[in-house]
């Protein structure tokens, strides 16, 4: 795993033996761009406090463009944090590398004086291959998107706690989460759209509809309160 703290804490590479799992993009890397795609949509970011832009919140939130602080690090773990500028949130992310899994734990804290919706969405952009294994029931069309197209689907809240992905090389992972803590899950697939990106993202979230939405709200925290949850990416290759 490789991480750039100054680039919004972006995880730029995640390898399983010789296989790169994350989309490496199209060569665009401009964190000062207004939009997320224009800035370079690749690697693994955290979407806080929104995904879809609103009148007051920027495209894909704040966390992807704010420099993160490294609090602790070693060869197998890292604790990092960042704080919002538009809204008074703080996100802490602890990554642990094990022999067969990457374990990530999160803590979101309201640093303000009034209540705050604790919205977070995972945004790991894995490499997409046409015909790849995508372990979702009744969603075969996602593995066979036409060239130059993209699609996002939202799963029924709390309906799954894991999704598997498999590539032609034999690499395979399982993305897992606790549906009681992060019940809302979106799946984004892009096959050559948006300037040529080929990626698939499994996106557990604390709230629904890509933003703090009263219809599918995230937890609301009082001043000083915190919320914790976790995410894992597991080696899912068949063991011989």
C-alpha positions, 0 to 999 in steps of 0.5 A, a space after each residue: 500500500 502507498 499513501 499520499 497524506 498531502 493529497 487528501 490522504 489518498 491511497 494511491 496503490 494497493 497491491 496483492 502480490 504483483 497485481 495492482 488493485 486500484 485504478 491508476 487513472 488517466 494521468 490527471 493529478 490536480 488537487 486544485 481543480 474544482 471537480 473531483 474528476 477534473 482533479 484526477 479520479 483514481 486510487 482510494 479516497 474518503 468522501 466527507 461530508 458528502 459525495 454529490 455537490 450541494 449549494 454549500 458543499 463541494 464536489 465529492 466533499 472536502 476530505 479528498 483535497 485537504 492535507 492529512 496529518 500522520 499521527 502514528 505510522 509503522 511498516 504495517 499501520 498508520 493513523 491519520 486525520 484531517 478536519 473540515 473547513 466548510 463544516 467542523 468535522 474531524 475524521 481519523 483513519 487507522 489502517 492495519 496491514 495483515 497477512 490476508 487483509 487490510 483493516 481500516 477503522 474510522 472515527 468521525 468527531 463533531 468539533 463544532 458547537 451545534 449538531 452535525 450529520 456524520 456523513 462518510 462514504 468509502 471511495 476505493 476505485 478498484 480496476 475495472 475489467 469487462 467480464 470481471 467477477 462482481 459478487 452482487 446478486 442480480 447485477 450481471 449488467 455491471 460486469 458487462 457495461 458497454 464501452 464508454 459508459 458508466 453506472 451507479 446503483 444503490 443497494 437496499 440499506 443493510 442488505 449486504 455486508 460484503 462484495 467480492 471482486 475478481 480479475 482475469 489474473 486470478 486476483 480476488 478481494 472481498 470488501 466487507 463492512 458492518 451493515 449496522 454501522 454503514 448500512 448504505 452501499 453504492 456501487 459505481 462502475 465506469 468502463 471508459 467514460 469520464 475521459 477514459 476511466 475504468 474503475 469499480 467502487 464498492 461504497 459503504 456509507 453512513 448515510 444514503 443518496 451520496 449526501 446528508 439526506 433526510 430520507 436516508 439520514 446519517 447519524 447526527 452527532 452533538 458537539 464533541 460526540 464521535 462515531 466509529 465504524 470499520 471497513 476491510 479488504 480481504 484476500 479472496 483468492 482460492 487457496 490451493 
